[in-house]
Structure formats: structure tokens, C-alpha cells
Amino acid sequence: MANYNELPVYKATYDLLLEMFRFTKEFAKEYKYTVGESLKKETIELITLIYRANSRTDKQETLQTAREHIEVIRLLIRLMKDLHQINVKKFVFINQQVENVSKQLAGWQNHSGDKR
């Protein structure tokens, strides 16, 4: 079993977390402490789930929960774009990071035997 912090999906999620902290501080005050905090919490929870999945033999439920968190993150990022808190360039960049993590989680889940 690989050390969790050496997993490509862990590294990609950590990079996403760093980006969340960077770009949420640019939000207007009314969004910074609501949606901004939610984005950070969802991403922290996601990285925690990756750690948990790596340390368990039955990973399916944990990976499915992680994939649900990715969808919440994707929704909140889209909301911030629509509310003009992030520009299109930043939206595309963040979405590429989210998609990278999402694909890795799906691949891990498929490799672990679940074809959901």
C-alpha cells in the first residue's frame, strides 16, 4: 500500500486545496465566509477521504463519498463563476484541477472493483 501522501490523487487534491485558499480570499465578503469556507471544508474533507480510502481494504464507500464531495466542489465553483466572484480563466483552471481529481477517483474506484 502506497503512503497516502505519495498518491497522485492525494497530491492533486492538495494542490486543489492550496488553490482554494488562494482564490477564495478574493471573494466578496458575503461569499468569502459562506461559499469560500464551504469550498475549503469540502476540499479538506475530500483529502481526508483519500487518506481513509488508502488505509482501508474496502474502499468503495469512502471513494463514493469522495466523489460526492468533488461534485459539491464543482457546483460551488460554478456558482462563484455565475456570481462573478471568479473570472472565466480562473474557472477553467480550477475546473481542470477538479476534473483531474475526479478522474483519478473514478479510476481508483473502478480499479478497486466498483463499476458505479
C-alpha positions in Angstrom: 0.0 0.0 0.0 1.4 3.4 -1.1 1.9 6.1 1.5 -1.2 8.3 1.2 0.8 11.5 0.6 2.6 9.8 -2.4 -0.6 9.0 -4.2 -1.1 11.2 -7.3 -4.8 11.8 -6.3 -3.7 13.0 -2.9 -1.1 15.3 -4.4 -3.7 16.7 -7.0 -6.2 17.2 -4.2 -3.6 19.0 -2.0 -2.8 21.3 -5.0 -6.6 21.9 -5.3 -6.8 22.8 -1.6 -3.9 25.3 -1.9 -5.8 26.9 -4.9 -9.0 27.1 -2.8 -7.2 29.0 -0.1 -5.7 31.3 -2.7 -8.7 32.1 -4.7 -11.4 32.2 -2.0 -9.7 35.2 -0.3 -10.6 37.3 -3.4 -14.3 36.6 -3.0 -16.6 39.5 -1.9 -17.2 39.5 1.9 -20.7 38.0 1.6 -19.3 34.9 -0.2 -15.9 34.6 1.5 -17.3 33.4 4.8 -20.0 31.2 3.3 -19.2 29.7 0.0 -15.5 30.2 0.4 -15.4 28.4 3.7 -17.6 25.6 2.3 -15.2 25.1 -0.6 -12.3 24.8 1.8 -14.1 22.5 4.1 -15.3 20.3 1.2 -11.7 20.0 -0.1 -10.3 19.2 3.3 -12.9 16.5 3.7 -12.0 15.2 0.3 -8.4 14.9 1.1 -9.3 13.2 4.4 -11.4 10.7 2.5 -8.5 9.9 0.2 -6.4 9.2 3.2 -9.1 6.9 4.6 -9.6 5.1 1.4 -5.9 4.4 1.1 -5.8 2.9 4.6 -8.8 0.6 4.1 -9.2 -2.7 2.3 -12.8 -1.9 1.3 -12.5 1.4 -0.3 -15.8 1.6 -2.2 -18.0 3.6 0.2 -15.2 6.0 1.0 -14.3 6.6 -2.6 -18.0 7.1 -3.5 -18.3 9.7 -0.7 -15.1 11.4 -2.0 -16.7 11.6 -5.5 -19.8 13.2 -4.0 -17.6 15.9 -2.4 -16.0 16.6 -5.8 -19.5 17.2 -7.2 -20.3 19.7 -4.4 -17.0 21.4 -5.1 -17.7 21.6 -8.8 -21.2 23.1 -8.1 -19.8 25.7 -5.7 -17.1 26.8 -8.1 -19.7 27.1 -10.9 -21.9 29.2 -8.5 -19.0 31.5 -7.8 -18.4 32.0 -11.5 -22.1 32.8 -12.1 -22.0 35.3 -9.2 -18.9 36.9 -10.8 -16.5 36.0 -8.0 -14.1 34.3 -10.3 -13.3 35.0 -13.9 -13.6 32.5 -16.8 -9.8 32.0 -16.9 -9.7 31.1 -13.1 -12.9 29.0 -13.5 -11.3 26.9 -16.3 -8.1 26.5 -14.3 -9.9 25.3 -11.2 -12.2 23.1 -13.1 -9.2 21.4 -14.8 -7.9 20.6 -11.3 -11.2 19.4 -10.1 -11.6 17.2 -13.2 -8.1 15.8 -12.7 -9.0 14.7 -9.2 -12.4 13.4 -10.3 -10.9 11.2 -13.0 -8.3 9.8 -10.6 -11.0 9.0 -8.0 -13.2 7.3 -10.7 -10.2 5.3 -11.9 -9.3 4.3 -8.4 -12.8 3.2 -7.7 -13.0 1.2 -10.9 -9.6 -0.4 -10.2 -10.9 -1.3 -6.7 -13.7 -3.3 -8.3 -16.7 -1.0 -8.2 -18.1 0.0 -11.6 -20.6 2.6 -10.4 
